Structure formats: C-alpha cells, structure tokens
C-alpha cells in the first residue's frame, strides 16, 4: 500500500511538474514572440529614421545647389544687364533687383513643393492640365498680349512680362508622366499609351505654333521624347513618332522664309554674320574672347551693344567671356 501511494504520489508530482514546465514554455514562447515583434518594430523604426535623415540631407542638398546656381546667375545678370539698363532707365540694378525678388519667391515655393508627395500631383493632374491650357490662351486676351521677336507668346500683366509656355511645359511633363505611370505595363500599346501621349504633345505643339513660338514647340516635343525613352517605350514607336514629327517640322521650316533662313545660316555662320547669323557670330566672338581664364566679371565688351539679348538668350556668351573656359 505504501508503495502504491508513494508511486501514485510520484505520478502526481511528475504531472504537476510537466504542467508547470508547459506553462513556463508557453509563457516563454509568448514572451519570445513579444520580443521578436519588438525587435521587428525597432528595425522598422530605425530604417524609417535612416530614410528620413537621408531624405532631409537630399532635400537641403537640392536647395543648396539651386540657391548657389541662382546666386551665380544673378551676379552674371547684373554684369550682363547693367550697361543696357544704365543706358535705358538709368539704373544698372533694376533688372537684377526684380529678378532677385522672383528668385527668393521661387526658392520659397520650391521649398514647399519639394515636400509635397507626388501622389497629390497625380490626383490634381486634370486641374494642372486645365490651368496649363488656360495659360496658353492668355496671349490672345486683348490688352495682355506682348509680342517679342515676331512671336505672340508673351503676356504682360501689371508691369510683369512672362511666357505662359513655360508653365505649360510643366503641365505637359506631369501629364505625360501620369500616362506613362498608369500604362507602365502596356507601354508598347499604341491605342492605350502612344496615342494619348501623342494627343497631349500635339495640343502643346499646336498651341505653341499658333503663338508663333516654333522653338518652344520643338523643346516640348524633345522633352516628351526623352521621357518616353526613359520610361521604356520601344525604339520603333519613338522612331515612328520622330519621323512624323520631323516631316511636320520640315514643312513648318520651309513654309517660313525666316525659319528657313536661320536654318541655312547655321551651316554657314560666317557667310551670314551680317544677317541671320549675326547674333550667333557675336556670341562666338565673345566666347573666343574669354579664352581660358576670361576677362573678369564686368569685363566683357560684347554686352555694350554688340551682342543682342546679352542678358537673356545669349548670357552664356557673356559668362564665357568674363569667366573663361575654367569658369564655365
């Protein structure tokens, strides 16, 4: 009897020990899972912090690079426009002061926009496109149109002159980017991808031509072609579009004596240096005059009436003249 009781007691003890061990194992397992979840959360938080730090560094690096480029641009604008403004309204600083205000406003706007998630632009793409088209219609509003170099593509409002096509370029870029993103799996589909992109580009091209701004039309087409190539649209499709666009462009060039004259002058600059190639020839002389080290800031003579639009379209020639090959 004693042995049986003892034996039975031993069984109960072993059962209790087994239950206790199982309980400890369950608790240990639950705790392990909790620790595992905690470790996963810690790793995720660390990665998020690293991404935030990297994004912040990239953000400030972009702002710093743009700010430096803008500052250098303002310095060269002062040098290139000073003589022209001094001879006109008497203040050599008027243009650079005005552009400085725009630059500060632009940098502030960039600092805000750069933090906006790109998904917001995708949701607003229809509105952005409508605004772009509306801007392109402004040069046809009586009293706002401002003709420059035979192109009715400028708007003058409240003493401020700007080119709506610059805003429209942004609309086209975002519109094409949206199409390429949504149709990334069917990039070789003419109906679903190529035709919509062609329609967007065609609208932009026609608007620019109506305003007489053939240059902006060509730039817009080149931008869309580059985006399509980077996105991965097959070469055959791009080549077909380029062929059609080139044919239309050739017709536009031959239909305009002025455009045709500028194209032919490009292949014989020296022979046309007194007419169509005058500005290009003067720009080349300015660049050659700069040599390796340049004539120094403010030292260019080309801006003294020899080089047209020295403060805008041909400011690179002034930069090369004053800063030399090393500076550019």
C-alpha positions in Angstrom: 0.0 0.0 0.0 2.7 2.4 0.9 4.5 1.7 -2.3 1.3 2.3 -4.3 0.6 5.5 -2.6 4.2 6.6 -3.0 4.1 5.6 -6.6 0.9 7.4 -7.1 2.2 10.5 -5.4 5.2 10.4 -7.7 2.9 10.3 -10.7 1.0 13.4 -9.4 4.3 15.2 -8.8 5.5 14.4 -12.3 2.2 15.6 -13.7 2.4 18.9 -11.8 6.0 19.3 -12.9 5.0 18.7 -16.5 2.1 21.1 -16.4 4.4 23.8 -14.8 7.0 23.2 -17.4 4.4 23.5 -20.2 3.2 26.7 -18.6 6.7 28.2 -18.5 7.2 27.2 -22.1 4.0 28.9 -23.1 5.0 32.0 -21.2 8.5 31.8 -22.6 7.1 31.4 -26.1 4.7 34.4 -25.7 7.5 36.5 -24.3 9.8 35.4 -27.2 7.1 36.4 -29.7 6.7 39.7 -27.9 10.5 40.3 -28.0 10.5 39.3 -31.7 7.8 41.7 -32.5 9.6 44.4 -30.5 12.8 43.7 -32.5 11.0 43.9 -35.8 9.4 47.2 -34.8 12.8 48.5 -33.7 14.4 47.6 -37.0 11.5 49.2 -38.9 11.7 52.4 -36.9 15.5 52.5 -37.4 15.0 52.2 -41.2 12.4 54.9 -41.2 14.7 57.2 -39.2 17.5 56.5 -41.7 15.3 57.2 -44.6 14.1 60.4 -43.0 17.7 61.6 -42.4 18.7 60.7 -46.0 15.7 62.5 -47.4 16.4 65.5 -45.3 20.0 65.6 -46.5 18.9 65.3 -50.1 16.3 68.0 -49.6 18.8 70.5 -48.3 21.4 69.5 -50.8 19.0 70.2 -53.7 18.1 73.6 -52.1 21.7 74.5 -51.6 22.7 73.6 -55.2 19.8 75.6 -56.7 20.5 78.5 -54.4 24.1 78.6 -55.5 23.2 78.5 -59.1 20.6 81.2 -58.7 23.1 83.4 -56.9 25.7 83.0 -59.6 23.1 83.7 -62.2 22.1 86.9 -60.5 25.7 88.0 -60.4 26.1 87.4 -64.1 22.8 89.0 -64.9 23.9 92.2 -63.1 27.1 92.1 -65.2 25.3 91.5 -68.5 22.3 93.8 -68.0 24.0 96.7 -66.2 25.1 98.7 -69.2 21.8 98.1 -71.0 19.7 99.3 -68.1 22.0 102.2 -67.3 21.6 103.4 -70.9 17.8 102.9 -70.7 16.1 103.8 -67.3 19.3 105.0 -65.7 19.6 102.2 -63.0 22.0 99.3 -63.7 20.4 97.4 -60.8 16.8 97.5 -61.8 16.7 94.1 -63.6 18.8 92.2 -61.1 16.6 93.6 -58.2 13.5 92.5 -59.9 14.9 89.0 -60.7 16.1 88.7 -57.1 12.6 89.1 -55.8 11.4 86.4 -58.2 14.3 84.2 -57.2 13.5 84.5 -53.5 9.9 83.7 -54.2 10.8 80.8 -56.4 13.1 79.3 -53.8 10.4 79.6 -51.1 7.9 77.9 -53.4 10.4 75.2 -54.2 11.0 74.6 -50.5 7.3 74.0 -50.1 6.6 72.0 -53.2 9.5 69.7 -52.7 7.9 68.4 -49.5 4.6 67.6 -51.3 4.0 63.9 -52.0 3.9 63.3 -55.8 0.6 61.4 -55.4 -1.0 64.8 -54.8 0.1 65.9 -58.3 -1.4 62.8 -59.8 -4.7 63.4 -58.2 -4.7 67.0 -59.5 -3.4 66.2 -62.9 -6.7 67.2 -64.6 -6.7 70.6 -62.9 -3.0 71.1 -63.7 -3.7 70.4 -67.4 -6.6 72.8 -67.4 -4.5 75.5 -65.9 -1.8 74.9 -68.4 -4.2 75.2 -71.4 -5.8 78.3 -69.8 -2.3 79.9 -69.5 -1.6 79.3 -73.2 -4.8 81.1 -74.1 -3.7 84.3 -72.2 -1.6 85.7 -75.1 -4.9 86.0 -77.1 -6.6 88.1 -74.5 -6.8 91.8 -75.7 -4.5 94.1 -73.7 -2.4 91.3 -72.3 -0.6 90.1 -75.4 3.1 91.2 -75.7 4.9 90.4 -78.9 8.6 89.6 -78.8 10.7 88.8 -81.9 7.6 88.2 -84.1 6.2 85.7 -81.5 2.9 86.4 -79.8 3.8 84.1 -76.9 4.3 86.6 -74.1 1.8 88.1 -71.6 2.2 91.5 -69.9 0.2 92.0 -66.7 0.8 94.6 -64.1 4.2 95.5 -65.4 5.3 91.9 -65.3 6.1 90.0 -68.5 6.2 86.2 -68.7 5.8 83.4 -71.2 2.9 81.1 -70.5 4.5 78.2 -72.4 7.0 77.8 -69.5 4.1 77.0 -67.2 2.5 74.8 -69.9 5.7 72.8 -70.2 5.3 71.7 -66.5 1.7 70.7 -67.3 2.8 68.6 -70.3 5.6 66.9 -68.2 3.2 66.0 -65.4 0.5 64.9 -67.9 2.9 62.6 -69.8 4.4 61.3 -66.6 0.9 60.3 -65.4 0.1 58.5 -68.6 3.5 56.6 -68.6 2.9 55.6 -64.9 -0.6 54.4 -65.4 0.2 52.5 -68.6 3.6 51.1 -67.5 2.6 47.6 -68.3 1.4 48.4 -71.8 4.0 50.9 -73.0 4.1 49.3 -76.5 0.3 49.6 -76.9 -0.5 52.3 -79.5 -4.1 52.8 -78.5 -3.6 52.9 -74.7 -0.2 54.7 -74.5 1.3 56.1 -77.6 -1.9 57.8 -78.9 -2.7 59.6 -75.6 0.9 60.8 -75.3 0.7 62.0 -78.9 -2.5 63.8 -78.2 -1.0 65.7 -75.2 2.1 66.5 -77.2 0.0 67.6 -80.2 -2.1 70.0 -78.2 1.1 71.6 -76.8 2.7 71.7 -80.3 -0.3 73.4 -81.9 -0.7 76.0 -79.1 3.0 76.9 -79.5 2.7 77.2 -83.3 -0.4 79.4 -83.1 1.6 81.8 -80.9 4.4 81.8 -83.4 6.8 80.1 -81.0 8.3 77.3 -83.0 11.3 77.0 -80.6 9.0 76.1 -77.6 7.1 73.6 -79.7 10.3 71.8 -80.6 11.5 71.8 -77.0 8.2 70.4 -75.8 8.5 67.5 -78.3 12.1 66.8 -77.3 11.0 66.7 -73.6 8.3 64.2 -74.3 10.6 62.0 -76.5 13.2 61.9 -73.7 10.5 61.0 -71.1 9.2 58.2 -73.4 12.7 56.8 -73.9 13.5 56.8 -70.2 10.1 55.1 -69.4 11.0 52.3 -71.8 8.7 52.8 -74.8 10.1 50.7 -77.7 12.5 52.4 -80.1 10.3 51.5 -83.1 7.4 53.6 -81.7 9.6 56.5 -80.8 11.3 56.4 -84.3 7.9 56.4 -86.0 6.8 59.5 -84.0 10.1 61.2 -84.6 9.7 60.6 -88.4 6.2 62.0 -88.5 7.3 65.0 -86.3 10.3 65.6 -88.4 8.2 65.7 -91.5 5.8 68.2 -90.0 8.7 70.2 -88.7 10.3 70.3 -92.1 7.1 71.6 -93.6 6.9 74.4 -91.0 10.6 75.4 -91.7 10.2 75.5 -95.5 6.9 77.4 -95.1 8.6 80.3 -93.3 11.4 82.2 -95.1 12.6 83.5 -91.7 12.9 79.9 -90.2 14.5 78.6 -93.4 17.0 81.4 -93.4 18.0 80.7 -89.8 18.5 77.0 -90.5 20.7 77.6 -93.6 22.6 80.3 -91.8 23.5 77.8 -89.1 25.5 75.8 -91.7 27.3 79.0 -92.9 27.6 81.2 -89.9 30.5 83.3 -91.2 28.8 83.9 -94.5 25.6 85.1 -92.8 27.2 87.0 -89.9 25.7 90.3 -91.0 22.1 89.0 -91.2 20.5 85.8 -89.8 23.7 84.6 -88.1 24.7 88.0 -86.6 23.8 87.1 -83.0 25.4 83.7 -83.2 28.6 85.2 -84.7 28.8 87.8 -82.0 28.3 85.1 -79.4 31.1 83.0 -80.8 33.4 86.1 -80.7 32.5 86.6 -77.0 33.3 83.0 -76.1 36.5 83.1 -78.0 37.5 86.4 -76.3 37.1 84.7 -72.9 39.9 82.3 -73.6 41.0 80.1 -70.7 40.6 82.4 -67.7 38.2 85.1 -69.0 38.3 88.9 -69.0 36.9 89.1 -65.4 33.4 89.9 -64.2 32.2 93.1 -65.8 35.0 93.0 -68.4 33.1 91.8 -71.5 32.7 94.4 -74.2 30.1 92.3 -76.2 27.3 93.5 -73.9 27.9 97.1 -74.8 25.5 96.9 -77.7 27.4 94.3 -79.9 25.6 91.2 -78.8 21.7 91.3 -78.8 19.9 89.9 -75.8 23.2 89.5 -73.9 21.3 89.5 -70.6 18.9 86.6 -71.6 19.2 84.3 -74.6 22.9 84.8 -75.0 24.0 85.3 -71.4 26.2 82.1 -71.7 28.4 84.0 -74.2 28.9 86.8 -71.6 29.6 84.2 -68.9 32.2 82.5 -71.1 33.7 85.9 -72.0 34.1 87.0 -68.4 34.8 83.7 -66.6 36.6 81.9 -69.4 36.7 78.1 -70.1 37.6 77.4 -66.4 34.6 79.3 -65.2 32.1 77.6 -67.4 
